[in-house]
Amino acid sequence: MTEQDFRPGLEDVPAAKSAVSFIDGKRARLEYRGIEQWDSLAHLTLVAQIEDTFEVMIDTDEVIDLSSFDKAVEILGKHDVALAR
């Protein structure tokens, strides 16, 4: 990377409003689907644990849709894992 290519900050990063998450940097507040302090690492850690526990491979669309316990049960059902609610 040359000095010309370097651009500090996020000046060339596209951004958009989202109904899925909320970030308030001034107040150090982060929410994912209404759950405060939720972040992508926590989400992926949960996905990895589900995959390991039930020996399934959750695809990208399912990872994105995983937003509640009921949704997890529904997704696991698509992978032939039956859970009682």
N, C-alpha and C positions, 0 to 999 in steps of 0.2 A: 504494500500500500504506500502510495506516495503522500507527501504532505498535502498535495492538492486534493486527494481522495478523502482525506480525513475530515469528518464533519462531527464535531462534538455535539452532545445532546441528542435530541430526537427530531431534529429539523426536517429530515427526509422520511420519517416514519409515518405512514398513513394512520389516521385515527378516526374513530366513529363512536357515536353513542351506542350503548348496548342495554337492552332490557334484561340481560342475563346477569351482568355484574355491575358493581358500583365501586368506584375508587374515589376517595377524598384524601388526597395527599396532604393537605394542610392539617387535617385532623387525624391523620394516620388511620383511616377507616377503609376497610376492604370488605366487600360482601360478594358472595356468589350465590345467586338464587335466594337472596334474603338471609343467608347465613353469614354473620359477621366473621371476619378473620379467615375466610375460606380462600385458598389460593390453588393454583394449578398443581403445585407439588402435593398438597393434601389430597386433591382429587385423584391424581395419578397413583398415589400411595394406596388409596382405597381401591382403585381399579386393580392394581397389582395384587393386593391381598385377596380380592374376590377371585381373580383368575387363578391364583395359587391354591386357594381353598377348594374351589369347585372344579379345578383342572379344565378351564375353558379359556378361549382366546376372544376377548371382547373387541369388536372392530371399532374403528374411529367414530362412526356415527353413534354407536351405542355409548361410547365413552362420553361424548358430548351430551347425549340424552339422559345420562345417569344423574338424576336430580333428586331422587327420593328413595326410600326403602321400597315402596311399591313399584317404582320404575326398575329398581335392581331385580326384584322378584320377576317382573315381566321379562326383562332382558335375559335373566338366567333361564327362564322357561323356554326361550327361543333356542337355548343351548341344551335342551333336554334335562335341565336341573329343576326338579319339582320341590318347592318349599311351601310349608304350611304358613299361613298368615295368622 
